[in-house]
């Protein structure tokens, strides 16, 4: 008994070549429609795990945090002081 993989798979390859040669267009159309159905199934949630019993529900929430009011900055005080005395003043001699 010869267990050469090329000789064992040769009839399968010949059958597939015959199918593609005779019905290639129809096989292509069938595979396209199956692919579209598979994509629609995946988008509709077909791959999600369905949990039985107690399932966890996620509820989105908006959290509003109140911040204390911003304190105003202290005013900038610019004071100019004039001198009221002069060198000529002689109060006590």
PDB file of N, CA, C and O in Angstrom, chain B, residues numbered from 101:
ATOM      1  N   UNK B 101       0.853  -1.179   0.000  1.00  0.00           N
ATOM      2  CA  UNK B 101       0.000   0.000   0.000  1.00  0.00           C
ATOM      3  C   UNK B 101       0.887   1.225   0.000  1.00  0.00           C
ATOM      4  O   UNK B 101       1.789   1.356   0.827  1.00  0.00           O
ATOM      5  N   UNK B 102       0.627   2.104  -0.915  1.00  0.00           N
ATOM      6  CA  UNK B 102       1.408   3.325  -1.055  1.00  0.00           C
ATOM      7  C   UNK B 102       0.685   4.462  -0.323  1.00  0.00           C
ATOM      8  O   UNK B 102      -0.473   4.761  -0.615  1.00  0.00           O
ATOM      9  N   UNK B 103       1.385   5.096   0.637  1.00  0.00           N
ATOM     10  CA  UNK B 103       0.786   6.176   1.417  1.00  0.00           C
ATOM     11  C   UNK B 103       1.334   7.539   1.007  1.00  0.00           C
ATOM     12  O   UNK B 103       1.468   8.423   1.853  1.00  0.00           O
ATOM     13  N   UNK B 104       1.640   7.719  -0.219  1.00  0.00           N
ATOM     14  CA  UNK B 104       2.113   9.002  -0.721  1.00  0.00           C
ATOM     15  C   UNK B 104       0.923   9.976  -0.733  1.00  0.00           C
ATOM     16  O   UNK B 104      -0.093   9.699  -1.370  1.00  0.00           O
ATOM     17  N   UNK B 105       1.044  11.110  -0.034  1.00  0.00           N
ATOM     18  CA  UNK B 105      -0.101  12.039   0.042  1.00  0.00           C
ATOM     19  C   UNK B 105      -0.530  12.573  -1.321  1.00  0.00           C
ATOM     20  O   UNK B 105      -1.718  12.812  -1.539  1.00  0.00           O
ATOM     21  N   UNK B 106       0.404  12.761  -2.232  1.00  0.00           N
ATOM     22  CA  UNK B 106       0.038  13.291  -3.544  1.00  0.00           C
ATOM     23  C   UNK B 106      -0.841  12.299  -4.306  1.00  0.00           C
ATOM     24  O   UNK B 106      -1.772  12.710  -4.999  1.00  0.00           O
ATOM     25  N   UNK B 107      -0.562  11.020  -4.189  1.00  0.00           N
ATOM     26  CA  UNK B 107      -1.362  10.020  -4.889  1.00  0.00           C
ATOM     27  C   UNK B 107      -2.699   9.773  -4.202  1.00  0.00           C
ATOM     28  O   UNK B 107      -3.686   9.446  -4.861  1.00  0.00           O
ATOM     29  N   UNK B 108      -2.737   9.929  -2.865  1.00  0.00           N
ATOM     30  CA  UNK B 108      -3.988   9.731  -2.146  1.00  0.00           C
ATOM     31  C   UNK B 108      -4.973  10.883  -2.404  1.00  0.00           C
ATOM     32  O   UNK B 108      -6.180  10.663  -2.494  1.00  0.00           O
ATOM     33  N   UNK B 109      -4.454  12.093  -2.520  1.00  0.00           N
ATOM     34  CA  UNK B 109      -5.320  13.260  -2.686  1.00  0.00           C
ATOM     35  C   UNK B 109      -5.601  13.584  -4.149  1.00  0.00           C
ATOM     36  O   UNK B 109      -6.393  14.483  -4.433  1.00  0.00           O
ATOM     37  N   UNK B 110      -4.987  12.889  -5.063  1.00  0.00           N
ATOM     38  CA  UNK B 110      -5.167  13.156  -6.482  1.00  0.00           C
ATOM     39  C   UNK B 110      -6.621  13.020  -6.930  1.00  0.00           C
ATOM     40  O   UNK B 110      -7.080  13.888  -7.673  1.00  0.00           O
ATOM     41  N   UNK B 111      -7.372  12.005  -6.537  1.00  0.00           N
ATOM     42  CA  UNK B 111      -8.782  11.938  -6.949  1.00  0.00           C
ATOM     43  C   UNK B 111      -9.625  13.100  -6.416  1.00  0.00           C
ATOM     44  O   UNK B 111     -10.540  13.575  -7.090  1.00  0.00           O
ATOM     45  N   UNK B 112      -9.311  13.545  -5.211  1.00  0.00           N
ATOM     46  CA  UNK B 112     -10.049  14.681  -4.636  1.00  0.00           C
ATOM     47  C   UNK B 112      -9.763  15.938  -5.440  1.00  0.00           C
ATOM     48  O   UNK B 112     -10.680  16.702  -5.742  1.00  0.00           O
ATOM     49  N   UNK B 113      -8.487  16.165  -5.795  1.00  0.00           N
ATOM     50  CA  UNK B 113      -8.138  17.346  -6.582  1.00  0.00           C
ATOM     51  C   UNK B 113      -8.788  17.299  -7.963  1.00  0.00           C
ATOM     52  O   UNK B 113      -9.253  18.323  -8.464  1.00  0.00           O
ATOM     53  N   UNK B 114      -8.823  16.133  -8.572  1.00  0.00           N
ATOM     54  CA  UNK B 114      -9.460  15.999  -9.884  1.00  0.00           C
ATOM     55  C   UNK B 114     -10.959  16.289  -9.806  1.00  0.00           C
ATOM     56  O   UNK B 114     -11.516  16.919 -10.705  1.00  0.00           O
ATOM     57  N   UNK B 115     -11.607  15.837  -8.744  1.00  0.00           N
ATOM     58  CA  UNK B 115     -13.036  16.101  -8.567  1.00  0.00           C
ATOM     59  C   UNK B 115     -13.296  17.588  -8.381  1.00  0.00           C
ATOM     60  O   UNK B 115     -14.220  18.142  -8.977  1.00  0.00           O
ATOM     61  N   UNK B 116     -12.470  18.242  -7.543  1.00  0.00           N
ATOM     62  CA  UNK B 116     -12.630  19.683  -7.326  1.00  0.00           C
ATOM     63  C   UNK B 116     -12.378  20.464  -8.608  1.00  0.00           C
ATOM     64  O   UNK B 116     -13.095  21.422  -8.897  1.00  0.00           O
ATOM     65  N   UNK B 117     -11.371  20.069  -9.380  1.00  0.00           N
ATOM     66  CA  UNK B 117     -11.108  20.752 -10.649  1.00  0.00           C
ATOM     67  C   UNK B 117     -12.293  20.603 -11.600  1.00  0.00           C
ATOM     68  O   UNK B 117     -12.642  21.554 -12.299  1.00  0.00           O
ATOM     69  N   UNK B 118     -12.906  19.444 -11.637  1.00  0.00           N
ATOM     70  CA  UNK B 118     -14.074  19.228 -12.492  1.00  0.00           C
ATOM     71  C   UNK B 118     -15.261  20.072 -12.049  1.00  0.00           C
ATOM     72  O   UNK B 118     -15.965  20.644 -12.882  1.00  0.00           O
ATOM     73  N   UNK B 119     -15.485  20.152 -10.736  1.00  0.00           N
ATOM     74  CA  UNK B 119     -16.583  20.973 -10.225  1.00  0.00           C
ATOM     75  C   UNK B 119     -16.379  22.443 -10.562  1.00  0.00           C
ATOM     76  O   UNK B 119     -17.310  23.122 -10.997  1.00  0.00           O
ATOM     77  N   UNK B 120     -15.158  22.933 -10.362  1.00  0.00           N
ATOM     78  CA  UNK B 120     -14.872  24.338 -10.647  1.00  0.00           C
ATOM     79  C   UNK B 120     -14.979  24.610 -12.151  1.00  0.00           C
ATOM     80  O   UNK B 120     -15.454  25.669 -12.560  1.00  0.00           O
ATOM     81  N   UNK B 121     -14.542  23.668 -12.955  1.00  0.00           N
ATOM     82  CA  UNK B 121     -14.597  23.848 -14.407  1.00  0.00           C
ATOM     83  C   UNK B 121     -16.039  23.889 -14.904  1.00  0.00           C
ATOM     84  O   UNK B 121     -16.366  24.691 -15.779  1.00  0.00           O
ATOM     85  N   UNK B 122     -16.900  23.039 -14.362  1.00  0.00           N
ATOM     86  CA  UNK B 122     -18.282  22.958 -14.835  1.00  0.00           C
ATOM     87  C   UNK B 122     -19.220  23.939 -14.129  1.00  0.00           C
ATOM     88  O   UNK B 122     -20.120  24.491 -14.761  1.00  0.00           O
ATOM     89  N   UNK B 123     -19.021  24.159 -12.838  1.00  0.00           N
ATOM     90  CA  UNK B 123     -19.965  24.959 -12.052  1.00  0.00           C
ATOM     91  C   UNK B 123     -19.283  26.113 -11.312  1.00  0.00           C
ATOM     92  O   UNK B 123     -19.768  26.526 -10.259  1.00  0.00           O
ATOM     93  N   UNK B 124     -18.196  26.631 -11.823  1.00  0.00           N
ATOM     94  CA  UNK B 124     -17.420  27.660 -11.121  1.00  0.00           C
ATOM     95  C   UNK B 124     -18.190  28.932 -10.855  1.00  0.00           C
ATOM     96  O   UNK B 124     -18.102  29.495  -9.764  1.00  0.00           O
ATOM     97  N   UNK B 125     -18.948  29.395 -11.843  1.00  0.00           N
ATOM     98  CA  UNK B 125     -19.708  30.638 -11.673  1.00  0.00           C
ATOM     99  C   UNK B 125     -20.774  30.476 -10.602  1.00  0.00           C
ATOM    100  O   UNK B 125     -20.969  31.369  -9.778  1.00  0.00           O
ATOM    101  N   UNK B 126     -21.462  29.345 -10.610  1.00  0.00           N
ATOM    102  CA  UNK B 126     -22.507  29.116  -9.615  1.00  0.00           C
ATOM    103  C   UNK B 126     -21.915  28.950  -8.213  1.00  0.00           C
ATOM    104  O   UNK B 126     -22.483  29.436  -7.235  1.00  0.00           O
ATOM    105  N   UNK B 127     -20.793  28.275  -8.120  1.00  0.00           N
ATOM    106  CA  UNK B 127     -20.126  28.151  -6.817  1.00  0.00           C
ATOM    107  C   UNK B 127     -19.700  29.524  -6.292  1.00  0.00           C
ATOM    108  O   UNK B 127     -19.823  29.808  -5.100  1.00  0.00           O
ATOM    109  N   UNK B 128     -19.198  30.372  -7.193  1.00  0.00           N
ATOM    110  CA  UNK B 128     -18.793  31.717  -6.803  1.00  0.00           C
ATOM    111  C   UNK B 128     -19.993  32.492  -6.261  1.00  0.00           C
ATOM    112  O   UNK B 128     -19.890  33.124  -5.210  1.00  0.00           O
ATOM    113  N   UNK B 129     -21.109  32.454  -6.947  1.00  0.00           N
ATOM    114  CA  UNK B 129     -22.303  33.169  -6.490  1.00  0.00           C
ATOM    115  C   UNK B 129     -22.797  32.644  -5.145  1.00  0.00           C
ATOM    116  O   UNK B 129     -23.204  33.422  -4.282  1.00  0.00           O
ATOM    117  N   UNK B 130     -22.761  31.337  -4.971  1.00  0.00           N
ATOM    118  CA  UNK B 130     -23.190  30.763  -3.694  1.00  0.00           C
ATOM    119  C   UNK B 130     -22.275  31.226  -2.562  1.00  0.00           C
ATOM    120  O   UNK B 130     -22.752  31.589  -1.487  1.00  0.00           O
ATOM    121  N   UNK B 131     -20.965  31.215  -2.800  1.00  0.00           N
ATOM    122  CA  UNK B 131     -20.028  31.647  -1.752  1.00  0.00           C
ATOM    123  C   UNK B 131     -20.167  33.128  -1.444  1.00  0.00           C
ATOM    124  O   UNK B 131     -20.020  33.521  -0.286  1.00  0.00           O
ATOM    125  N   UNK B 132     -20.444  33.955  -2.429  1.00  0.00           N
ATOM    126  CA  UNK B 132     -20.646  35.390  -2.180  1.00  0.00           C
ATOM    127  C   UNK B 132     -21.872  35.605  -1.306  1.00  0.00           C
ATOM    128  O   UNK B 132     -21.814  36.368  -0.341  1.00  0.00           O
ATOM    129  N   UNK B 133     -22.985  34.943  -1.628  1.00  0.00           N
ATOM    130  CA  UNK B 133     -24.192  35.107  -0.819  1.00  0.00           C
ATOM    131  C   UNK B 133     -24.007  34.549   0.587  1.00  0.00           C
ATOM    132  O   UNK B 133     -24.501  35.127   1.555  1.00  0.00           O
ATOM    133  N   UNK B 134     -23.311  33.450   0.703  1.00  0.00           N
ATOM    134  CA  UNK B 134     -23.038  32.912   2.048  1.00  0.00           C
ATOM    135  C   UNK B 134     -22.159  33.863   2.859  1.00  0.00           C
ATOM    136  O   UNK B 134     -22.358  34.018   4.064  1.00  0.00           O
ATOM    137  N   UNK B 135     -21.195  34.497   2.206  1.00  0.00           N
ATOM    138  CA  UNK B 135     -20.331  35.456   2.897  1.00  0.00           C
ATOM    139  C   UNK B 135     -21.145  36.658   3.370  1.00  0.00           C
ATOM    140  O   UNK B 135     -20.955  37.126   4.492  1.00  0.00           O
ATOM    141  N   UNK B 136     -22.049  37.164   2.531  1.00  0.00           N
ATOM    142  CA  UNK B 136     -22.893  38.292   2.938  1.00  0.00           C
ATOM    143  C   UNK B 136     -23.794  37.920   4.105  1.00  0.00           C
ATOM    144  O   UNK B 136     -23.979  38.713   5.028  1.00  0.00           O
ATOM    145  N   UNK B 137     -24.353  36.720   4.066  1.00  0.00           N
ATOM    146  CA  UNK B 137     -25.177  36.272   5.192  1.00  0.00           C
ATOM    147  C   UNK B 137     -24.354  36.124   6.469  1.00  0.00           C
ATOM    148  O   UNK B 137     -24.822  36.459   7.557  1.00  0.00           O
ATOM    149  N   UNK B 138     -23.139  35.626   6.335  1.00  0.00           N
ATOM    150  CA  UNK B 138     -22.273  35.479   7.516  1.00  0.00           C
ATOM    151  C   UNK B 138     -21.910  36.838   8.103  1.00  0.00           C
ATOM    152  O   UNK B 138     -21.879  36.999   9.323  1.00  0.00           O
ATOM    153  N   UNK B 139     -21.636  37.812   7.245  1.00  0.00           N
ATOM    154  CA  UNK B 139     -21.312  39.161   7.734  1.00  0.00           C
ATOM    155  C   UNK B 139     -22.518  39.773   8.432  1.00  0.00           C
ATOM    156  O   UNK B 139     -22.370  40.388   9.488  1.00  0.00           O
ATOM    157  N   UNK B 140     -23.704  39.617   7.863  1.00  0.00           N
ATOM    158  CA  UNK B 140     -24.920  40.134   8.494  1.00  0.00           C
ATOM    159  C   UNK B 140     -25.167  39.459   9.835  1.00  0.00           C
ATOM    160  O   UNK B 140     -25.596  40.110  10.788  1.00  0.00           O
ATOM    161  N   UNK B 141     -24.902  38.164   9.916  1.00  0.00           N
ATOM    162  CA  UNK B 141     -25.078  37.445  11.173  1.00  0.00           C
ATOM    163  C   UNK B 141     -24.114  37.949  12.244  1.00  0.00           C
ATOM    164  O   UNK B 141     -24.496  38.101  13.404  1.00  0.00           O
ATOM    165  N   UNK B 142     -22.869  38.206  11.855  1.00  0.00           N
ATOM    166  CA  UNK B 142     -21.879  38.703  12.819  1.00  0.00           C
ATOM    167  C   UNK B 142     -22.269  40.090  13.300  1.00  0.00           C
ATOM    168  O   UNK B 142     -22.182  40.372  14.496  1.00  0.00           O
ATOM    169  N   UNK B 143     -22.701  40.973  12.383  1.00  0.00           N
ATOM    170  CA  UNK B 143     -23.083  42.333  12.778  1.00  0.00           C
ATOM    171  C   UNK B 143     -24.350  42.347  13.634  1.00  0.00           C
ATOM    172  O   UNK B 143     -24.534  43.264  14.435  1.00  0.00           O
ATOM    173  N   UNK B 144     -25.208  41.372  13.485  1.00  0.00           N
ATOM    174  CA  UNK B 144     -26.427  41.343  14.290  1.00  0.00           C
ATOM    175  C   UNK B 144     -26.188  40.743  15.673  1.00  0.00           C
ATOM    176  O   UNK B 144     -27.118  40.654  16.474  1.00  0.00           O
ATOM    177  N   UNK B 145     -24.964  40.335  15.961  1.00  0.00           N
ATOM    178  CA  UNK B 145     -24.642  39.832  17.288  1.00  0.00           C
ATOM    179  C   UNK B 145     -24.548  38.334  17.355  1.00  0.00           C
ATOM    180  O   UNK B 145     -24.701  37.762  18.434  1.00  0.00           O
ATOM    181  N   UNK B 146     -24.305  37.682  16.260  1.00  0.00           N
ATOM    182  CA  UNK B 146     -24.250  36.230  16.244  1.00  0.00           C
ATOM    183  C   UNK B 146     -23.063  35.651  16.985  1.00  0.00           C
ATOM    184  O   UNK B 146     -23.104  34.493  17.400  1.00  0.00           O
ATOM    185  N   UNK B 147     -22.009  36.425  17.161  1.00  0.00           N
ATOM    186  CA  UNK B 147     -20.822  35.900  17.842  1.00  0.00           C
ATOM    187  C   UNK B 147     -20.795  36.223  19.334  1.00  0.00           C
ATOM    188  O   UNK B 147     -19.891  35.789  20.048  1.00  0.00           O
ATOM    189  N   UNK B 148     -21.780  36.982  19.806  1.00  0.00           N
ATOM    190  CA  UNK B 148     -21.809  37.303  21.236  1.00  0.00           C
ATOM    191  C   UNK B 148     -22.188  36.075  22.046  1.00  0.00           C
ATOM    192  O   UNK B 148     -23.005  35.254  21.630  1.00  0.00           O
ATOM    193  N   UNK B 149     -21.576  35.977  23.202  1.00  0.00           N
ATOM    194  CA  UNK B 149     -21.915  34.854  24.083  1.00  0.00           C
ATOM    195  C   UNK B 149     -23.222  35.186  24.795  1.00  0.00           C
ATOM    196  O   UNK B 149     -23.403  36.275  25.338  1.00  0.00           O
ATOM    197  N   UNK B 150     -24.089  34.250  24.773  1.00  0.00           N
ATOM    198  CA  UNK B 150     -25.354  34.430  25.460  1.00  0.00           C
ATOM    199  C   UNK B 150     -25.248  33.755  26.830  1.00  0.00           C
ATOM    200  O   UNK B 150     -25.102  32.537  26.935  1.00  0.00           O
ATOM    201  N   UNK B 151     -25.325  34.572  27.860  1.00  0.00           N
ATOM    202  CA  UNK B 151     -25.215  34.047  29.219  1.00  0.00           C
ATOM    203  C   UNK B 151     -26.598  33.636  29.710  1.00  0.00           C
ATOM    204  O   UNK B 151     -27.569  34.378  29.564  1.00  0.00           O
ATOM    205  N   UNK B 152     -26.669  32.468  30.283  1.00  0.00           N
ATOM    206  CA  UNK B 152     -27.932  31.991  30.828  1.00  0.00           C
ATOM    207  C   UNK B 152     -27.992  32.350  32.301  1.00  0.00           C
ATOM    208  O   UNK B 152     -26.989  32.296  33.013  1.00  0.00           O
ATOM    209  N   UNK B 153     -29.176  32.714  32.741  1.00  0.00           N
ATOM    210  CA  UNK B 153     -29.349  32.999  34.157  1.00  0.00           C
ATOM    211  C   UNK B 153     -29.004  34.425  34.497  1.00  0.00           C
ATOM    212  O   UNK B 153     -29.529  35.361  33.894  1.00  0.00           O
ATOM    213  N   UNK B 154     -28.126  34.595  35.455  1.00  0.00           N
ATOM    214  CA  UNK B 154     -27.794  35.903  35.983  1.00  0.00           C
ATOM    215  C   UNK B 154     -26.752  36.578  35.096  1.00  0.00           C
ATOM    216  O   UNK B 154     -25.563  36.272  35.184  1.00  0.00           O
ATOM    217  N   UNK B 155     -27.194  37.480  34.258  1.00  0.00           N
ATOM    218  CA  UNK B 155     -26.248  38.164  33.375  1.00  0.00           C
ATOM    219  C   UNK B 155     -25.967  39.568  33.903  1.00  0.00           C
ATOM    220  O   UNK B 155     -26.807  40.183  34.560  1.00  0.00           O
ATOM    221  N   UNK B 156     -24.804  40.045  33.611  1.00  0.00           N
ATOM    222  CA  UNK B 156     -24.400  41.369  34.052  1.00  0.00           C
ATOM    223  C   UNK B 156     -24.884  42.397  33.039  1.00  0.00           C
ATOM    224  O   UNK B 156     -24.653  42.258  31.838  1.00  0.00           O
ATOM    225  N   UNK B 157     -25.552  43.423  33.533  1.00  0.00           N
ATOM    226  CA  UNK B 157     -26.035  44.484  32.676  1.00  0.00           C
ATOM    227  C   UNK B 157     -25.170  45.711  32.902  1.00  0.00           C
ATOM    228  O   UNK B 157     -24.972  46.145  34.037  1.00  0.00           O
ATOM    229  N   UNK B 158     -24.665  46.256  31.830  1.00  0.00           N
ATOM    230  CA  UNK B 158     -23.842  47.454  31.923  1.00  0.00           C
ATOM    231  C   UNK B 158     -24.716  48.642  31.559  1.00  0.00           C
ATOM    232  O   UNK B 158     -25.281  48.701  30.467  1.00  0.00           O
ATOM    233  N   UNK B 159     -24.820  49.593  32.488  1.00  0.00           N
ATOM    234  CA  UNK B 159     -25.622  50.789  32.259  1.00  0.00           C
ATOM    235  C   UNK B 159     -24.670  51.972  32.163  1.00  0.00           C
ATOM    236  O   UNK B 159     -23.983  52.295  33.132  1.00  0.00           O
ATOM    237  N   UNK B 160     -24.623  52.616  31.010  1.00  0.00           N
ATOM    238  CA  UNK B 160     -23.746  53.781  30.901  1.00  0.00           C
ATOM    239  C   UNK B 160     -24.289  54.922  31.759  1.00  0.00           C
ATOM    240  O   UNK B 160     -25.500  55.134  31.831  1.00  0.00           O
ATOM    241  N   UNK B 161     -23.399  55.644  32.399  1.00  0.00           N
ATOM    242  CA  UNK B 161     -23.812  56.719  33.287  1.00  0.00           C
ATOM    243  C   UNK B 161     -22.975  57.963  33.019  1.00  0.00           C
ATOM    244  O   UNK B 161     -21.822  57.884  32.595  1.00  0.00           O
ATOM    245  N   UNK B 162     -23.581  59.097  33.276  1.00  0.00           N
ATOM    246  CA  UNK B 162     -22.886  60.370  33.166  1.00  0.00           C
ATOM    247  C   UNK B 162     -22.686  60.875  34.584  1.00  0.00           C
ATOM    248  O   UNK B 162     -23.649  61.019  35.338  1.00  0.00           O
ATOM    249  N   UNK B 163     -21.461  61.139  34.942  1.00  0.00           N
ATOM    250  CA  UNK B 163     -21.140  61.613  36.288  1.00  0.00           C
ATOM    251  C   UNK B 163     -20.817  63.102  36.196  1.00  0.00           C
ATOM    252  O   UNK B 163     -19.912  63.512  35.469  1.00  0.00           O
ATOM    253  N   UNK B 164     -21.575  63.905  36.950  1.00  0.00           N
ATOM    254  CA  UNK B 164     -21.342  65.345  36.970  1.00  0.00           C
ATOM    255  C   UNK B 164     -20.704  65.672  38.303  1.00  0.00           C
ATOM    256  O   UNK B 164     -21.281  65.412  39.359  1.00  0.00           O
ATOM    257  N   UNK B 165     -19.523  66.237  38.253  1.00  0.00           N
ATOM    258  CA  UNK B 165     -18.819  66.598  39.477  1.00  0.00           C
ATOM    259  C   UNK B 165     -18.853  68.109  39.618  1.00  0.00           C
ATOM    260  O   UNK B 165     -18.414  68.838  38.728  1.00  0.00           O
ATOM    261  N   UNK B 166     -19.380  68.573  40.746  1.00  0.00           N
ATOM    262  CA  UNK B 166     -19.448  70.009  41.001  1.00  0.00           C
ATOM    263  C   UNK B 166     -18.100  70.468  41.542  1.00  0.00           C
ATOM    264  O   UNK B 166     -17.573  69.907  42.502  1.00  0.00           O
ATOM    265  N   UNK B 167     -17.564  71.481  40.915  1.00  0.00           N
ATOM    266  CA  UNK B 167     -16.304  72.042  41.380  1.00  0.00           C
ATOM    267  C   UNK B 167     -16.592  73.331  42.133  1.00  0.00           C
ATOM    268  O   UNK B 167     -17.530  74.052  41.793  1.00  0.00           O
ATOM    269  N   UNK B 168     -15.793  73.629  43.155  1.00  0.00           N
ATOM    270  CA  UNK B 168     -16.030  74.874  43.886  1.00  0.00           C
ATOM    271  C   UNK B 168     -15.813  76.070  42.956  1.00  0.00           C
ATOM    272  O   UNK B 168     -15.015  76.008  42.021  1.00  0.00           O
ATOM    273  N   UNK B 169     -16.534  77.153  43.230  1.00  0.00           N
ATOM    274  CA  UNK B 169     -16.372  78.314  42.344  1.00  0.00           C
ATOM    275  C   UNK B 169     -14.943  78.842  42.407  1.00  0.00           C
ATOM    276  O   UNK B 169     -14.275  78.771  43.438  1.00  0.00           O
ATOM    277  N   UNK B 170     -14.511  79.355  41.306  1.00  0.00           N
ATOM    278  CA  UNK B 170     -13.139  79.852  41.226  1.00  0.00           C
ATOM    279  C   UNK B 170     -13.039  81.171  41.972  1.00  0.00           C
ATOM    280  O   UNK B 170     -13.839  82.084  41.767  1.00  0.00           O
ATOM    281  N   UNK B 171     -12.049  81.251  42.834  1.00  0.00           N
ATOM    282  CA  UNK B 171     -11.835  82.463  43.607  1.00  0.00           C
ATOM    283  C   UNK B 171     -11.238  83.534  42.698  1.00  0.00           C
ATOM    284  O   UNK B 171     -10.312  83.259  41.935  1.00  0.00           O
ATOM    285  N   UNK B 172     -11.763  84.744  42.779  1.00  0.00           N
ATOM    286  CA  UNK B 172     -11.180  85.801  41.946  1.00  0.00           C
ATOM    287  C   UNK B 172      -9.776  86.135  42.437  1.00  0.00           C
ATOM    288  O   UNK B 172      -9.467  86.036  43.625  1.00  0.00           O
ATOM    289  N   UNK B 173      -8.961  86.520  41.512  1.00  0.00           N
ATOM    290  CA  UNK B 173      -7.596  86.877  41.882  1.00  0.00           C
ATOM    291  C   UNK B 173      -7.625  88.199  42.639  1.00  0.00           C
ATOM    292  O   UNK B 173      -8.435  89.075  42.337  1.00  0.00           O
ATOM    293  N   UNK B 174      -6.740  88.341  43.622  1.00  0.00           N
ATOM    294  CA  UNK B 174      -6.732  89.596  44.369  1.00  0.00           C
ATOM    295  C   UNK B 174      -6.310  90.744  43.443  1.00  0.00           C
ATOM    296  O   UNK B 174      -5.475  90.574  42.555  1.00  0.00           O
ATOM    297  N   UNK B 175      -6.910  91.916  43.676  1.00  0.00           N
ATOM    298  CA  UNK B 175      -6.578  93.046  42.799  1.00  0.00           C
ATOM    299  C   UNK B 175      -5.137  93.490  43.011  1.00  0.00           C
ATOM    300  O   UNK B 175      -4.588  93.380  44.107  1.00  0.00           O
ATOM    301  N   UNK B 176      -4.557  93.979  41.966  1.00  0.00           N
ATOM    302  CA  UNK B 176      -3.193  94.499  42.040  1.00  0.00           C
ATOM    303  C   UNK B 176      -3.297  95.961  42.441  1.00  0.00           C
ATOM    304  O   UNK B 176      -3.902  96.768  41.736  1.00  0.00           O
ATOM    305  N   UNK B 177      -2.703  96.294  43.580  1.00  0.00           N
ATOM    306  CA  UNK B 177      -2.782  97.656  44.112  1.00  0.00           C
ATOM    307  C   UNK B 177      -1.477  98.359  43.772  1.00  0.00           C
ATOM    308  O   UNK B 177      -0.385  97.909  44.120  1.00  0.00           O
ATOM    309  N   UNK B 178      -1.630  99.460  43.090  1.00  0.00           N
ATOM    310  CA  UNK B 178      -0.455 100.259  42.724  1.00  0.00           C
ATOM    311  C   UNK B 178      -0.614 101.618  43.402  1.00  0.00           C
ATOM    312  O   UNK B 178      -1.401 102.456  42.961  1.00  0.00           O
ATOM    313  N   UNK B 179       0.133 101.819  44.462  1.00  0.00           N
ATOM    314  CA  UNK B 179       0.011 103.046  45.251  1.00  0.00           C
ATOM    315  C   UNK B 179       1.271 103.877  45.046  1.00  0.00           C
ATOM    316  O   UNK B 179       2.400 103.401  45.170  1.00  0.00           O
ATOM    317  N   UNK B 180       1.020 105.136  44.728  1.00  0.00           N
ATOM    318  CA  UNK B 180       2.148 106.072  44.639  1.00  0.00           C
ATOM    319  C   UNK B 180       2.048 107.008  45.833  1.00  0.00           C
ATOM    320  O   UNK B 180       1.000 107.603  46.082  1.00  0.00           O
ATOM    321  N   UNK B 181       3.136 107.131  46.564  1.00  0.00           N
ATOM    322  CA  UNK B 181       3.161 107.977  47.760  1.00  0.00           C
ATOM    323  C   UNK B 181       4.013 109.198  47.446  1.00  0.00           C
ATOM    324  O   UNK B 181       5.150 109.096  46.985  1.00  0.00           O
ATOM    325  N   UNK B 182       3.425 110.347  47.713  1.00  0.00           N
ATOM    326  CA  UNK B 182       4.177 111.577  47.506  1.00  0.00           C
ATOM    327  C   UNK B 182       4.823 111.982  48.824  1.00  0.00           C
ATOM    328  O   UNK B 182       4.237 111.820  49.895  1.00  0.00           O
ATOM    329  N   UNK B 183       6.017 112.501  48.729  1.00  0.00           N
ATOM    330  CA  UNK B 183       6.687 112.978  49.937  1.00  0.00           C
ATOM    331  C   UNK B 183       6.198 114.389  50.219  1.00  0.00           C
ATOM    332  O   UNK B 183       6.154 115.246  49.337  1.00  0.00           O
ATOM    333  N   UNK B 184       5.837 114.599  51.464  1.00  0.00           N
ATOM    334  CA  UNK B 184       5.317 115.914  51.846  1.00  0.00           C
ATOM    335  C   UNK B 184       6.338 116.749  52.599  1.00  0.00           C
ATOM    336  O   UNK B 184       6.042 117.899  52.923  1.00  0.00           O
ATOM    337  N   UNK B 185       7.462 116.258  52.880  1.00  0.00           N
ATOM    338  CA  UNK B 185       8.479 117.023  53.573  1.00  0.00           C
ATOM    339  C   UNK B 185       9.578 117.407  52.605  1.00  0.00           C
ATOM    340  O   UNK B 185       9.746 116.765  51.569  1.00  0.00           O
ATOM    341  N   UNK B 186      10.260 118.355  52.903  1.00  0.00           N
ATOM    342  CA  UNK B 186      11.355 118.819  52.057  1.00  0.00           C
ATOM    343  C   UNK B 186      12.579 119.050  52.921  1.00  0.00           C
ATOM    344  O   UNK B 186      12.487 118.987  54.147  1.00  0.00           O
ATOM    345  N   UNK B 187      13.692 119.308  52.327  1.00  0.00           N
ATOM    346  CA  UNK B 187      14.951 119.491  53.035  1.00  0.00           C
ATOM    347  C   UNK B 187      14.980 120.845  53.745  1.00  0.00           C
ATOM    348  O   UNK B 187      15.725 121.016  54.710  1.00  0.00           O
ATOM    349  N   UNK B 188      14.201 121.781  53.295  1.00  0.00           N
ATOM    350  CA  UNK B 188      14.207 123.119  53.848  1.00  0.00           C
ATOM    351  C   UNK B 188      13.510 123.180  55.199  1.00  0.00           C
ATOM    352  O   UNK B 188      13.736 124.123  55.957  1.00  0.00           O
ATOM    353  N   UNK B 189      12.701 122.240  55.510  1.00  0.00           N
ATOM    354  CA  UNK B 189      11.974 122.262  56.779  1.00  0.00           C
ATOM    355  C   UNK B 189      12.962 122.056  57.922  1.00  0.00           C
ATOM    356  O   UNK B 189      13.715 121.083  57.959  1.00  0.00           O
ATOM    357  N   UNK B 190      12.930 122.994  58.839  1.00  0.00           N
ATOM    358  CA  UNK B 190      13.735 122.860  60.053  1.00  0.00           C
ATOM    359  C   UNK B 190      12.800 123.042  61.231  1.00  0.00           C
ATOM    360  O   UNK B 190      12.537 124.166  61.657  1.00  0.00           O
ATOM    361  N   UNK B 191      12.315 121.974  61.738  1.00  0.00           N
ATOM    362  CA  UNK B 191      11.349 122.054  62.803  1.00  0.00           C
ATOM    363  C   UNK B 191      11.994 122.338  64.152  1.00  0.00           C
ATOM    364  O   UNK B 191      11.484 123.167  64.906  1.00  0.00           O
ATOM    365  N   UNK B 192      13.057 121.701  64.467  1.00  0.00           N
ATOM    366  CA  UNK B 192      13.731 121.937  65.758  1.00  0.00           C
ATOM    367  C   UNK B 192      15.200 122.205  65.513  1.00  0.00           C
ATOM    368  O   UNK B 192      15.904 121.458  64.834  1.00  0.00           O
ATOM    369  N   UNK B 193      15.619 123.293  66.091  1.00  0.00           N
ATOM    370  CA  UNK B 193      17.033 123.615  66.036  1.00  0.00           C
ATOM    371  C   UNK B 193      17.587 123.766  67.389  1.00  0.00           C
ATOM    372  O   UNK B 193      18.777 124.040  67.541  1.00  0.00           O
TER     373      UNK B 193
END
